[in-house]
Structure formats: structure tokens, C-alpha cells
Amino acid sequence: MARVLHADRHLTHRIGWLRAAVLGANDGIVSTAALVVGVAAAHSPRSAVLLAGLAGLVAGAMSMAAGEYVSVSSQSDTEKADLARERKELAQSPEAELRELQQIYVDRGLDPDLALRVAQQLSAGDILAAHARDELGITETQAANPIQAAAASAATFSVGAALPLVVAALAPASATIQLVALASLVSLALLGALAAGAGGASRTRGAIRVTFWSALALAVTALVGHWFGGVAA
């Protein structure tokens, strides 16, 4: 009988950059749109609204890049320390490490003899990679990459933040709040659906989740801007 090979398409290789990119774009739209809506709700002139939005874009992009770099660097440092510790243990106690790998496979359902043979065969190749994957949960596709995360966050934040700024610049002054909010929510719904689809999840659920929380953020910011604007007046 001919052997049929079935090629599955898995999406775990997208996790690192997808998380940073989606977070950056979502934050760019939400924070800048909320800033524009809040300042506009305070009855500020168009120049002040656009200046606040532009400042939010620049500051937000830099903050996202720095935050992602520091956060992912910490994760990367932890992974490297774990690998260094594991490399040392493999050199000092290879038999104990082999038994440890065997026990991992036993816990996953293999009988002890088969688990030992699997551990021995994997250890004959890249033994550190085997322990990194099965003991530490570190794989090449999911390893932390600080530069990639920082660049993706800054770039996508800037792209997202540009949308409410452009709408605010083109919209009539009397309809700035409504048009910025509408354009932002539609864009966020599409972004949520695309991100969910890229990760293999429900597009509808992703769109609803992003739209709900973004609408709440815009509403709260508009109320704060309107209230403080009235107080200042």
C-alpha cells in the first residue's frame, strides 16, 4: 500500500512576531484615537488635536519599542541562562539527564523501555536541543528575539497611529470625534479578525473582543476630555 503523506500547516512559528505586531498596531490605533477624541472632546482647536495625536504617535512608538525590547530581552536572558545550566548538567551528569528525559516521555504516556530508547536516540543527535524542547519548552521557532519584537511593535504602532491622525486632519471639525471613532473601530475590528485568522483562531471572536475594549477606551477618554474641557472653560 502506498504511503500517503499529509502536510499539516501549523502556525506556531508566527507567535513571536504576530504578538508584537498585533499589540503594536492595536495600541497605535486605540491610544492615538483616544488621545485625539479626548482632546477634541475638550473643544480644543484642530491644531492642538493634531499636535497631541502626533506627539502620541512618536512617544507611543518609542515606548512600545523600548518596552518590547526590555521585556523580550529579559525572556531571552532567562532562556540563555536555562540553556547554559542545562548544558552544564549534561556535561556533569549525562546519565541522570538521560533518565530525566526518559521520565518526561513516560509522563507523556510511553512505557519505560520505549521512553528510554527514544531518549537515547534523541540524545545521540543534538542532546541539548532535545532537553531544551522537552524539558525547558524552548524551541527555535518560539525563542525570544528582542530586536524583532521591538522593531515590529514600533513599526506597527506607527502605522496604526497614523490612521486616526489622517482622519482627524481630513474630517470636518464638527465631526472629528465621530469620524475618528468610527474609522478606528472599523479598522480595529478588521485587525482583530486578521490577527485571529493568522493565528488560526475565530475571526469573529477576535473582531468582537478588540472592538468592545477599544470602544470602551474611546468612550471613557471622550468623557474625561469633555469633563475636563468644561472645567477648564
DRENPA-3360 file (N, C-alpha, C; in nm, 2 decimals, always signed):
BEGIN
1 = MARVLHAD = +0.08/-0.12/+0.00/+0.00/+0.00/+0.00/+0.09/+0.13/+0.00 ~ +0.05/+0.22/-0.09/+0.13/+0.34/-0.10/+0.11/+0.43/+0.03 ~ +0.22/+0.49/+0.07/+0.21/+0.57/+0.19/+0.17/+0.71/+0.16 ~ +0.07/+0.76/+0.22/+0.02/+0.89/+0.19/+0.08/+0.99/+0.30 ~ +0.14/+1.09/+0.25/+0.20/+1.19/+0.34/+0.10/+1.31/+0.35 ~ +0.07/+1.35/+0.47/-0.02/+1.46/+0.49/+0.06/+1.58/+0.55 ~ +0.06/+1.69/+0.48/+0.13/+1.80/+0.53/+0.04/+1.90/+0.60 ~ +0.06/+1.90/+0.73/-0.02/+1.99/+0.82/+0.05/+2.13/+0.81;
9 = RHLTHRIG = -0.03/+2.23/+0.82/+0.02/+2.37/+0.83/-0.01/+2.42/+0.97 ~ +0.10/+2.43/+1.04/+0.09/+2.48/+1.18/+0.14/+2.63/+1.18 ~ +0.09/+2.70/+1.29/+0.11/+2.84/+1.29/+0.19/+2.89/+1.41 ~ +0.26/+2.80/+1.48/+0.33/+2.84/+1.60/+0.45/+2.93/+1.56 ~ +0.50/+2.91/+1.44/+0.62/+2.99/+1.40/+0.59/+3.14/+1.39 ~ +0.46/+3.17/+1.39/+0.42/+3.32/+1.39/+0.40/+3.38/+1.52 ~ +0.41/+3.30/+1.63/+0.37/+3.36/+1.76/+0.45/+3.48/+1.80 ~ +0.59/+3.47/+1.79/+0.67/+3.58/+1.83/+0.64/+3.71/+1.77;
17 = WLRAAVLG = +0.65/+3.72/+1.63/+0.63/+3.84/+1.57/+0.48/+3.88/+1.56 ~ +0.39/+3.78/+1.56/+0.25/+3.82/+1.55/+0.20/+3.89/+1.68 ~ +0.24/+3.84/+1.79/+0.20/+3.90/+1.92/+0.25/+4.05/+1.92 ~ +0.37/+4.07/+1.89/+0.43/+4.21/+1.89/+0.36/+4.30/+1.79 ~ +0.34/+4.24/+1.67/+0.28/+4.32/+1.56/+0.14/+4.36/+1.59 ~ +0.06/+4.26/+1.64/-0.08/+4.29/+1.67/-0.09/+4.39/+1.79 ~ -0.01/+4.37/+1.89/-0.01/+4.46/+2.00/+0.02/+4.60/+1.96 ~ +0.12/+4.61/+1.87/+0.17/+4.74/+1.83/+0.06/+4.82/+1.75;
25 = ANDGIVST = +0.00/+4.75/+1.65/-0.10/+4.81/+1.57/-0.22/+4.85/+1.65 ~ -0.27/+4.76/+1.73/-0.38/+4.78/+1.82/-0.36/+4.90/+1.91 ~ -0.25/+4.90/+1.98/-0.21/+5.01/+2.06/-0.20/+5.14/+1.99 ~ -0.15/+5.14/+1.87/-0.13/+5.26/+1.79/-0.26/+5.32/+1.76 ~ -0.36/+5.24/+1.71/-0.49/+5.29/+1.68/-0.57/+5.34/+1.80 ~ -0.57/+5.25/+1.90/-0.65/+5.28/+2.02/-0.60/+5.41/+2.10 ~ -0.47/+5.41/+2.13/-0.41/+5.52/+2.21/-0.42/+5.65/+2.14 ~ -0.39/+5.65/+2.01/-0.39/+5.77/+1.93/-0.53/+5.82/+1.91;
33 = AALVVGVA = -0.62/+5.73/+1.87/-0.76/+5.77/+1.85/-0.82/+5.82/+1.98 ~ -0.79/+5.75/+2.09/-0.84/+5.80/+2.22/-0.79/+5.94/+2.26 ~ -0.66/+5.96/+2.23/-0.60/+6.09/+2.25/-0.66/+6.20/+2.17 ~ -0.68/+6.17/+2.04/-0.74/+6.27/+1.95/-0.89/+6.29/+2.00 ~ -0.96/+6.19/+2.03/-1.10/+6.21/+2.07/-1.11/+6.28/+2.20 ~ -1.02/+6.25/+2.29/-1.02/+6.32/+2.42/-0.99/+6.47/+2.41 ~ -0.89/+6.50/+2.33/-0.85/+6.64/+2.32/-0.96/+6.71/+2.24 ~ -1.02/+6.65/+2.14/-1.13/+6.71/+2.06/-1.25/+6.73/+2.14;
41 = AAHSPRSA = -1.28/+6.64/+2.23/-1.40/+6.65/+2.32/-1.38/+6.76/+2.42 ~ -1.26/+6.81/+2.44/-1.23/+6.92/+2.53/-1.25/+7.05/+2.45 ~ -1.30/+7.05/+2.33/-1.32/+7.17/+2.25/-1.19/+7.24/+2.21 ~ -1.09/+7.16/+2.19/-0.96/+7.22/+2.15/-0.96/+7.25/+2.00 ~ -0.88/+7.34/+1.96/-0.86/+7.37/+1.81/-0.80/+7.25/+1.74 ~ -0.82/+7.25/+1.61/-0.77/+7.13/+1.53/-0.62/+7.12/+1.54 ~ -0.55/+7.23/+1.55/-0.40/+7.23/+1.56/-0.36/+7.16/+1.69 ~ -0.43/+7.18/+1.80/-0.40/+7.12/+1.92/-0.43/+6.97/+1.92;
49 = VLLAGLAG = -0.54/+6.93/+1.85/-0.58/+6.79/+1.84/-0.47/+6.72/+1.76 ~ -0.43/+6.77/+1.64/-0.33/+6.71/+1.56/-0.19/+6.70/+1.63 ~ -0.15/+6.81/+1.70/-0.03/+6.81/+1.77/-0.03/+6.70/+1.88 ~ -0.14/+6.69/+1.95/-0.14/+6.58/+2.05/-0.14/+6.45/+1.99 ~ -0.20/+6.43/+1.88/-0.20/+6.30/+1.81/-0.06/+6.26/+1.76 ~ +0.01/+6.36/+1.70/+0.14/+6.34/+1.65/+0.24/+6.31/+1.77 ~ +0.23/+6.38/+1.88/+0.31/+6.35/+1.99/+0.29/+6.21/+2.05 ~ +0.16/+6.17/+2.05/+0.12/+6.04/+2.09/+0.18/+5.93/+2.01;
57 = LVAGAMSM = +0.18/+5.96/+1.87/+0.24/+5.86/+1.78/+0.39/+5.84/+1.81 ~ +0.46/+5.95/+1.82/+0.61/+5.94/+1.84/+0.64/+5.88/+1.97 ~ +0.58/+5.93/+2.08/+0.61/+5.88/+2.21/+0.56/+5.73/+2.22 ~ +0.45/+5.70/+2.17/+0.40/+5.56/+2.18/+0.49/+5.46/+2.10 ~ +0.54/+5.50/+1.98/+0.62/+5.41/+1.91/+0.75/+5.39/+1.98 ~ +0.81/+5.49/+2.04/+0.93/+5.47/+2.12/+0.91/+5.39/+2.24 ~ +0.80/+5.42/+2.31/+0.77/+5.34/+2.43/+0.74/+5.19/+2.40 ~ +0.67/+5.17/+2.29/+0.64/+5.03/+2.25/+0.77/+4.96/+2.22;
65 = AAGEYVSV = +0.86/+5.02/+2.15/+0.99/+4.96/+2.11/+1.07/+4.93/+2.23 ~ +1.08/+5.03/+2.32/+1.17/+5.01/+2.44/+1.11/+4.90/+2.53 ~ +0.97/+4.91/+2.55/+0.91/+4.81/+2.63/+0.92/+4.67/+2.58 ~ +0.90/+4.65/+2.45/+0.91/+4.52/+2.40/+1.06/+4.47/+2.40 ~ +1.15/+4.56/+2.38/+1.29/+4.52/+2.38/+1.33/+4.47/+2.52 ~ +1.30/+4.55/+2.62/+1.33/+4.52/+2.76/+1.26/+4.39/+2.80 ~ +1.14/+4.38/+2.77/+1.06/+4.26/+2.81/+1.11/+4.13/+2.74 ~ +1.13/+4.14/+2.61/+1.17/+4.02/+2.54/+1.32/+3.99/+2.57;
73 = SSQSDTEK = +1.40/+4.09/+2.60/+1.54/+4.07/+2.63/+1.55/+3.99/+2.77 ~ +1.46/+4.03/+2.86/+1.46/+3.95/+2.99/+1.42/+3.81/+2.96 ~ +1.32/+3.79/+2.88/+1.29/+3.65/+2.84/+1.40/+3.58/+2.78 ~ +1.47/+3.64/+2.68/+1.59/+3.58/+2.62/+1.70/+3.55/+2.71 ~ +1.72/+3.64/+2.81/+1.83/+3.62/+2.91/+1.80/+3.50/+2.99 ~ +1.67/+3.48/+3.03/+1.63/+3.37/+3.11/+1.65/+3.24/+3.03 ~ +1.61/+3.24/+2.90/+1.62/+3.12/+2.82/+1.77/+3.08/+2.80 ~ +1.86/+3.18/+2.78/+2.00/+3.16/+2.77/+2.06/+3.10/+2.90;
81 = ADLARERK = +2.01/+3.15/+3.01/+2.06/+3.10/+3.14/+2.02/+2.96/+3.16 ~ +1.89/+2.93/+3.13/+1.84/+2.79/+3.14/+1.92/+2.70/+3.05 ~ +1.95/+2.74/+2.93/+2.03/+2.65/+2.84/+2.17/+2.63/+2.89 ~ +2.23/+2.74/+2.94/+2.37/+2.73/+3.00/+2.37/+2.63/+3.11 ~ +2.27/+2.64/+3.20/+2.26/+2.55/+3.31/+2.24/+2.40/+3.27 ~ +2.15/+2.39/+3.17/+2.13/+2.25/+3.11/+2.25/+2.20/+3.05 ~ +2.33/+2.28/+2.97/+2.45/+2.23/+2.91/+2.55/+2.18/+3.02 ~ +2.56/+2.26/+3.13/+2.65/+2.22/+3.23/+2.61/+2.09/+3.30;
89 = ELAQSPEA = +2.48/+2.07/+3.32/+2.43/+1.95/+3.38/+2.45/+1.83/+3.29 ~ +2.43/+1.85/+3.16/+2.46/+1.74/+3.06/+2.60/+1.70/+3.06 ~ +2.69/+1.79/+3.08/+2.83/+1.76/+3.09/+2.87/+1.69/+3.22 ~ +2.81/+1.73/+3.33/+2.84/+1.67/+3.46/+2.77/+1.54/+3.49 ~ +2.64/+1.53/+3.45/+2.56/+1.41/+3.49/+2.48/+1.36/+3.37 ~ +2.55/+1.31/+3.26/+2.48/+1.27/+3.14/+2.38/+1.16/+3.17 ~ +2.41/+1.06/+3.26/+2.32/+0.95/+3.28/+2.19/+1.00/+3.36 ~ +2.21/+1.09/+3.45/+2.09/+1.15/+3.52/+2.00/+1.23/+3.43;
97 = ELRELQQI = +2.07/+1.30/+3.34/+1.99/+1.38/+3.24/+1.91/+1.29/+3.14 ~ +1.98/+1.17/+3.11/+1.91/+1.08/+3.02/+1.79/+1.02/+3.09 ~ +1.80/+0.99/+3.22/+1.69/+0.93/+3.29/+1.58/+1.04/+3.31 ~ +1.62/+1.16/+3.32/+1.52/+1.27/+3.33/+1.44/+1.28/+3.21 ~ +1.51/+1.27/+3.09/+1.44/+1.28/+2.96/+1.35/+1.16/+2.95 ~ +1.40/+1.04/+2.99/+1.31/+0.92/+2.99/+1.19/+0.94/+3.07 ~ +1.20/+1.00/+3.18/+1.08/+1.02/+3.27/+0.98/+1.12/+3.21 ~ +1.03/+1.21/+3.13/+0.94/+1.31/+3.07/+0.86/+1.23/+2.97;
105 = YVDRGLDP = +0.92/+1.14/+2.89/+0.84/+1.06/+2.79/+0.75/+0.96/+2.86 ~ +0.79/+0.91/+2.97/+0.70/+0.82/+3.05/+0.58/+0.90/+3.09 ~ +0.60/+1.02/+3.14/+0.49/+1.10/+3.19/+0.39/+1.14/+3.07 ~ +0.44/+1.13/+2.95/+0.36/+1.16/+2.83/+0.29/+1.04/+2.78 ~ +0.31/+0.93/+2.84/+0.24/+0.81/+2.80/+0.31/+0.69/+2.75 ~ +0.45/+0.70/+2.73/+0.53/+0.59/+2.68/+0.56/+0.50/+2.79 ~ +0.58/+0.37/+2.76/+0.62/+0.28/+2.86/+0.77/+0.30/+2.88 ~ +0.83/+0.26/+3.00/+0.97/+0.30/+3.03/+1.07/+0.25/+2.93;
113 = DLALRVAQ = +1.06/+0.13/+2.88/+1.16/+0.08/+2.78/+1.16/+0.17/+2.66 ~ +1.04/+0.19/+2.60/+1.03/+0.27/+2.48/+1.08/+0.42/+2.51 ~ +1.04/+0.47/+2.63/+1.08/+0.60/+2.66/+1.23/+0.61/+2.67 ~ +1.30/+0.51/+2.72/+1.44/+0.51/+2.73/+1.51/+0.50/+2.59 ~ +1.45/+0.42/+2.50/+1.51/+0.41/+2.37/+1.49/+0.55/+2.29 ~ +1.37/+0.61/+2.31/+1.35/+0.74/+2.25/+1.45/+0.84/+2.30 ~ +1.47/+0.84/+2.43/+1.57/+0.94/+2.50/+1.71/+0.91/+2.45 ~ +1.75/+0.79/+2.43/+1.88/+0.75/+2.39/+1.90/+0.80/+2.24;
121 = QLSAGDIL = +1.80/+0.77/+2.16/+1.81/+0.81/+2.02/+1.82/+0.96/+2.00 ~ +1.73/+1.03/+2.07/+1.74/+1.18/+2.06/+1.87/+1.23/+2.12 ~ +1.92/+1.17/+2.22/+2.05/+1.22/+2.28/+2.17/+1.19/+2.19 ~ +2.15/+1.10/+2.10/+2.26/+1.07/+2.01/+2.28/+1.18/+1.91 ~ +2.17/+1.26/+1.89/+2.18/+1.38/+1.80/+2.22/+1.50/+1.88 ~ +2.14/+1.60/+1.87/+2.15/+1.73/+1.94/+2.09/+1.71/+2.08 ~ +2.17/+1.67/+2.17/+2.11/+1.64/+2.31/+2.06/+1.76/+2.38 ~ +2.13/+1.87/+2.36/+2.08/+2.00/+2.42/+1.95/+2.04/+2.36;
129 = AAHARDEL = +1.93/+2.03/+2.23/+1.81/+2.07/+2.17/+1.69/+1.98/+2.22 ~ +1.72/+1.85/+2.24/+1.62/+1.76/+2.29/+1.57/+1.80/+2.43 ~ +1.67/+1.84/+2.52/+1.63/+1.88/+2.65/+1.57/+2.02/+2.65 ~ +1.62/+2.11/+2.57/+1.56/+2.24/+2.56/+1.41/+2.23/+2.52 ~ +1.38/+2.15/+2.42/+1.25/+2.13/+2.37/+1.16/+2.06/+2.47 ~ +1.20/+1.95/+2.52/+1.11/+1.86/+2.60/+1.12/+1.89/+2.75 ~ +1.23/+1.94/+2.80/+1.24/+1.97/+2.95/+1.21/+2.12/+2.98 ~ +1.26/+2.21/+2.89/+1.25/+2.35/+2.92/+1.14/+2.42/+2.84;
137 = GITETQAA = +1.10/+2.35/+2.73/+0.99/+2.41/+2.65/+1.04/+2.52/+2.56 ~ +1.17/+2.52/+2.52/+1.23/+2.62/+2.44/+1.26/+2.56/+2.30 ~ +1.20/+2.62/+2.20/+1.22/+2.58/+2.06/+1.27/+2.69/+1.98 ~ +1.33/+2.66/+1.87/+1.39/+2.77/+1.78/+1.29/+2.86/+1.73 ~ +1.17/+2.81/+1.69/+1.07/+2.90/+1.63/+1.00/+2.99/+1.74 ~ +1.01/+2.95/+1.86/+0.95/+3.04/+1.97/+1.05/+3.11/+2.06 ~ +1.17/+3.10/+2.02/+1.27/+3.16/+2.11/+1.26/+3.32/+2.10 ~ +1.29/+3.38/+2.21/+1.27/+3.53/+2.22/+1.37/+3.60/+2.13;
145 = NPIQAAAA = +1.32/+3.70/+2.06/+1.40/+3.78/+1.97/+1.37/+3.93/+2.00 ~ +1.45/+3.99/+2.08/+1.42/+4.13/+2.13/+1.42/+4.23/+2.01 ~ +1.51/+4.23/+1.92/+1.52/+4.32/+1.81/+1.40/+4.31/+1.72 ~ +1.36/+4.19/+1.69/+1.24/+4.16/+1.61/+1.12/+4.22/+1.67 ~ +1.10/+4.19/+1.80/+0.98/+4.23/+1.87/+0.97/+4.38/+1.88 ~ +1.09/+4.45/+1.91/+1.09/+4.59/+1.92/+1.06/+4.66/+1.79 ~ +1.12/+4.61/+1.68/+1.10/+4.67/+1.55/+0.96/+4.65/+1.50 ~ +0.90/+4.54/+1.53/+0.76/+4.51/+1.49/+0.67/+4.60/+1.56;
153 = SAATFSVG = +0.69/+4.61/+1.69/+0.60/+4.69/+1.77/+0.60/+4.84/+1.73 ~ +0.73/+4.89/+1.71/+0.74/+5.04/+1.68/+0.68/+5.06/+1.54 ~ +0.70/+4.98/+1.44/+0.66/+5.00/+1.31/+0.50/+4.98/+1.30 ~ +0.45/+4.88/+1.36/+0.30/+4.86/+1.36/+0.23/+4.97/+1.44 ~ +0.29/+5.01/+1.55/+0.23/+5.12/+1.63/+0.22/+5.24/+1.54 ~ +0.32/+5.28/+1.47/+0.33/+5.40/+1.39/+0.22/+5.39/+1.28 ~ +0.21/+5.27/+1.22/+0.11/+5.26/+1.11/-0.03/+5.27/+1.16 ~ -0.05/+5.20/+1.28/-0.18/+5.21/+1.34/-0.22/+5.35/+1.38;
161 = AALPLVVA = -0.12/+5.42/+1.44/-0.15/+5.56/+1.49/-0.17/+5.66/+1.38 ~ -0.12/+5.63/+1.26/-0.13/+5.72/+1.15/-0.28/+5.73/+1.11 ~ -0.36/+5.62/+1.12/-0.50/+5.62/+1.08/-0.58/+5.73/+1.15 ~ -0.59/+5.73/+1.28/-0.67/+5.84/+1.34/-0.62/+5.98/+1.31 ~ -0.49/+5.99/+1.30/-0.43/+6.12/+1.27/-0.48/+6.17/+1.13 ~ -0.47/+6.08/+1.03/-0.51/+6.12/+0.90/-0.66/+6.16/+0.89 ~ -0.74/+6.08/+0.96/-0.89/+6.10/+0.96/-0.91/+6.24/+1.03 ~ -0.84/+6.26/+1.14/-0.86/+6.39/+1.22/-0.82/+6.51/+1.13;
169 = ALAPASAT = -0.72/+6.49/+1.05/-0.67/+6.60/+0.96/-0.77/+6.63/+0.85 ~ -0.84/+6.53/+0.80/-0.93/+6.54/+0.69/-1.07/+6.57/+0.72 ~ -1.11/+6.53/+0.84/-1.25/+6.54/+0.88/-1.29/+6.68/+0.91 ~ -1.42/+6.71/+0.89/-1.47/+6.85/+0.94/-1.45/+6.86/+1.09 ~ -1.43/+6.98/+1.14/-1.40/+7.00/+1.28/-1.52/+6.95/+1.36 ~ -1.64/+6.97/+1.31/-1.76/+6.93/+1.38/-1.79/+6.78/+1.39 ~ -1.72/+6.70/+1.31/-1.74/+6.56/+1.31/-1.61/+6.48/+1.33 ~ -1.51/+6.55/+1.39/-1.38/+6.48/+1.42/-1.40/+6.36/+1.51;
177 = IQLVALAS = -1.47/+6.38/+1.62/-1.48/+6.27/+1.72/-1.56/+6.15/+1.66 ~ -1.67/+6.18/+1.59/-1.74/+6.07/+1.53/-1.67/+5.99/+1.42 ~ -1.60/+6.07/+1.33/-1.53/+6.00/+1.22/-1.41/+5.93/+1.27 ~ -1.33/+5.99/+1.36/-1.21/+5.92/+1.41/-1.25/+5.79/+1.49 ~ -1.36/+5.80/+1.57/-1.40/+5.68/+1.64/-1.45/+5.57/+1.55 ~ -1.53/+5.61/+1.45/-1.59/+5.51/+1.35/-1.47/+5.45/+1.27 ~ -1.38/+5.53/+1.21/-1.27/+5.47/+1.13/-1.18/+5.38/+1.22 ~ -1.16/+5.42/+1.34/-1.07/+5.34/+1.43/-1.14/+5.21/+1.47;
185 = LVSLALLG = -1.27/+5.21/+1.50/-1.33/+5.09/+1.54/-1.34/+4.99/+1.42 ~ -1.37/+5.04/+1.31/-1.38/+4.95/+1.19/-1.24/+4.89/+1.16 ~ -1.14/+4.97/+1.17/-1.00/+4.93/+1.15/-0.96/+4.82/+1.25 ~ -1.00/+4.85/+1.38/-0.96/+4.76/+1.48/-1.04/+4.62/+1.47 ~ -1.16/+4.63/+1.42/-1.24/+4.51/+1.40/-1.17/+4.42/+1.29 ~ -1.13/+4.49/+1.18/-1.06/+4.42/+1.08/-0.93/+4.36/+1.12 ~ -0.85/+4.44/+1.20/-0.73/+4.40/+1.26/-0.75/+4.28/+1.35 ~ -0.85/+4.28/+1.43/-0.87/+4.17/+1.52/-0.91/+4.04/+1.45;
193 = ALAAGAGG = -0.99/+4.06/+1.34/-1.02/+3.94/+1.26/-0.90/+3.89/+1.18 ~ -0.82/+3.97/+1.13/-0.70/+3.93/+1.05/-0.60/+3.86/+1.15 ~ -0.58/+3.92/+1.27/-0.49/+3.86/+1.36/-0.53/+3.73/+1.41 ~ -0.66/+3.72/+1.44/-0.72/+3.59/+1.48/-0.70/+3.48/+1.37 ~ -0.73/+3.52/+1.25/-0.72/+3.43/+1.13/-0.58/+3.39/+1.11 ~ -0.48/+3.48/+1.13/-0.34/+3.45/+1.11/-0.29/+3.35/+1.22 ~ -0.35/+3.36/+1.33/-0.32/+3.26/+1.44/-0.40/+3.14/+1.44 ~ -0.49/+3.13/+1.35/-0.58/+3.01/+1.34/-0.70/+3.01/+1.43;
201 = ASRTRGAI = -0.73/+3.13/+1.49/-0.85/+3.13/+1.58/-0.97/+3.19/+1.51 ~ -1.08/+3.21/+1.59/-1.20/+3.26/+1.53/-1.19/+3.40/+1.50 ~ -1.22/+3.44/+1.37/-1.21/+3.58/+1.33/-1.32/+3.66/+1.39 ~ -1.44/+3.61/+1.41/-1.55/+3.68/+1.47/-1.52/+3.71/+1.61 ~ -1.47/+3.62/+1.69/-1.44/+3.64/+1.83/-1.33/+3.74/+1.84 ~ -1.23/+3.73/+1.76/-1.12/+3.83/+1.76/-1.16/+3.97/+1.73 ~ -1.25/+3.99/+1.63/-1.30/+4.12/+1.60/-1.39/+4.18/+1.71 ~ -1.47/+4.10/+1.77/-1.56/+4.14/+1.87/-1.48/+4.18/+2.00;
209 = RVTFWSAL = -1.39/+4.10/+2.03/-1.30/+4.13/+2.15/-1.23/+4.26/+2.14 ~ -1.17/+4.28/+2.03/-1.09/+4.41/+2.01/-1.18/+4.53/+2.00 ~ -1.29/+4.52/+1.93/-1.39/+4.63/+1.91/-1.45/+4.67/+2.04 ~ -1.49/+4.58/+2.13/-1.55/+4.61/+2.25/-1.46/+4.69/+2.34 ~ -1.34/+4.64/+2.36/-1.25/+4.71/+2.46/-1.20/+4.84/+2.40 ~ -1.19/+4.85/+2.27/-1.15/+4.98/+2.21/-1.26/+5.08/+2.22 ~ -1.38/+5.04/+2.20/-1.49/+5.13/+2.21/-1.51/+5.18/+2.35 ~ -1.48/+5.10/+2.45/-1.48/+5.14/+2.59/-1.38/+5.24/+2.61;
217 = ALAVTALV = -1.26/+5.22/+2.56/-1.14/+5.31/+2.58/-1.18/+5.45/+2.52 ~ -1.23/+5.45/+2.40/-1.27/+5.57/+2.33/-1.38/+5.65/+2.41 ~ -1.47/+5.58/+2.46/-1.58/+5.64/+2.53/-1.54/+5.70/+2.66 ~ -1.45/+5.63/+2.73/-1.40/+5.68/+2.86/-1.32/+5.81/+2.84 ~ -1.23/+5.80/+2.74/-1.14/+5.92/+2.71/-1.22/+6.04/+2.66 ~ -1.33/+6.01/+2.58/-1.41/+6.12/+2.54/-1.48/+6.19/+2.66 ~ -1.53/+6.11/+2.75/-1.60/+6.16/+2.87/-1.50/+6.24/+2.95 ~ -1.38/+6.19/+2.97/-1.28/+6.26/+3.05/-1.24/+6.40/+2.98;
225 = GHWFGGVA = -1.22/+6.39/+2.85/-1.19/+6.52/+2.78/-1.30/+6.62/+2.79 ~ -1.42/+6.57/+2.77/-1.54/+6.66/+2.78/-1.55/+6.72/+2.92 ~ -1.53/+6.64/+3.02/-1.55/+6.69/+3.15/-1.44/+6.79/+3.19 ~ -1.31/+6.76/+3.16/-1.21/+6.85/+3.19/-1.21/+6.97/+3.11 ~ -1.25/+6.95/+2.98/-1.27/+7.07/+2.90/-1.37/+7.17/+2.95 ~ -1.48/+7.11/+3.00/-1.58/+7.20/+3.06/-1.53/+7.27/+3.19 ~ -1.45/+7.19/+3.27/-1.40/+7.25/+3.39/-1.30/+7.36/+3.36 ~ -1.21/+7.34/+3.26/-1.11/+7.44/+3.22/-1.18/+7.57/+3.17;
233 = A = -1.29/+7.54/+3.09/-1.36/+7.66/+3.04/-1.42/+7.74/+3.15;
% end
